[in-house]
Amino acid sequence: MEIWLWVLIGILICITLLLEIKILLLQKAADEIREGFAGRLITETNTLIDISSRDRHMRRLAAGVNVQLRRLRSERLRYQQGNMEIAETITNISHDLRTPLTAIYGYLDLMKKTKNPEDAARYLRIIENRMDALKQLTEELFRYFAVSSSISETTYETVILNSALEEILSAYYASLKDSQITPKVSLPEEKITRLLNKNALSRIFANIISNALKYSDGDLEITLSENGEISFSNHASKLNELQVMRLFDRFYTVETGSKSTGLGLSIAKELTEQMNGIIRAEYHNQVLCISLYFLHSNQEKQ
């Protein structure tokens, strides 16, 4: 009886030692997670937390922390990029507002000094042009920041893309004719539908066509494929690949574009992405092609 008692005591001692070792290992793993997490919060590193413990619970905890670290890193990058964009936006806005205002004050001063009515009339025309440019800029700024807020899904409706393209072409008929552009339009017989905000879609089409009016060599081809992809193509010999790469950047303007605020295609991109769409610009053999595609509700961006 006494022997079995000592055996039981020995077993209990072994179990206790194993539990103590297990606890120490778990404490070590917890310390590694805590130190690793604290270190990665204050340093710009892509290294994730790794622990020496083989315990599946602790490794699962470390994996969960790593998931949150990835999200935190992504949000930090977005925040930093947002700060840079805000600073750049303020700089560009200040410059774009200052330029016409400086010119207006300069020509007003010349008007005060001149006694020649022809010169005064010429200065007045220049001032009016600068005021028009300033008005256009402020309106585009208002529209851009208005569309930067999310579009409510309650404003979505079933839109027939074929009809939407026909409507916008009718609205721009006079402008296209003035620019001596006869668009070549290819639409499928089948009605292509998407759940979209119709006003936002019209704005996207309008901004893309306005861009074509600025840079086209005299042609415009609009195609709607059966899978729903829409493309606007035109020869644009005055552009180059580097300029096309930046067409969607806020406030980016190409020197050949007259009275351009650099917000039109940026707004188009913002609205397209808000409606679960994809928009891109390509440039090959002096042909600019802007294409967009709106995903179905059951699709995901690739």
ZIZI-V286196 format. One record per pair of residues at least 24 apart in sequence whose ideal C-beta (glycine too) atoms are under 7 Angstrom apart, sorted by the first residue. I is the first residue (numbers start at 0). J is the second residue. Records with the same first field share a line. If there is no record, write none. Layout:
BEGIN
I=J / J
END
This chain:
BEGIN
24=52 / 54
25=52 / 54 / 57
27=52
28=52 / 54 / 57
32=60 / 61 / 64
36=64
39=68
88=249 / 250
91=250
92=140
95=136
99=129 / 132 / 133
102=129
103=129 / 130
132=258
135=258 / 260
136=260
139=260 / 262
142=266
143=262 / 265 / 266
146=266 / 269 / 270
147=269
149=273
150=196 / 199 / 273 / 274
154=196
155=194 / 195 / 196
156=197
157=192 / 194
158=192 / 193 / 195 / 197 / 200
159=190 / 192
160=191 / 193 / 223 / 227 / 229
161=186 / 190 / 191 / 223
163=200 / 201 / 204
164=204 / 221 / 223
167=201 / 204 / 205 / 208
171=208
174=212
178=212
179=217
180=215 / 217 / 218 / 219
182=219 / 221
183=220
184=221
185=222
186=223
187=223 / 225
189=225
191=223 / 227
193=227 / 293
194=296
195=274 / 293
196=274
199=270 / 274
202=266 / 270
203=267 / 270 / 271
206=263 / 264 / 266 / 267
207=231 / 267 / 289
209=263
210=263 / 264
213=256 / 259
214=238 / 255 / 256 / 287
227=292 / 293
228=290 / 292
229=290 / 291
230=288 / 290
231=289
232=286 / 287 / 288
233=287
234=285 / 286
235=285 / 287
236=285
238=282 / 287
240=282
243=280 / 282 / 287
246=280
247=280
END
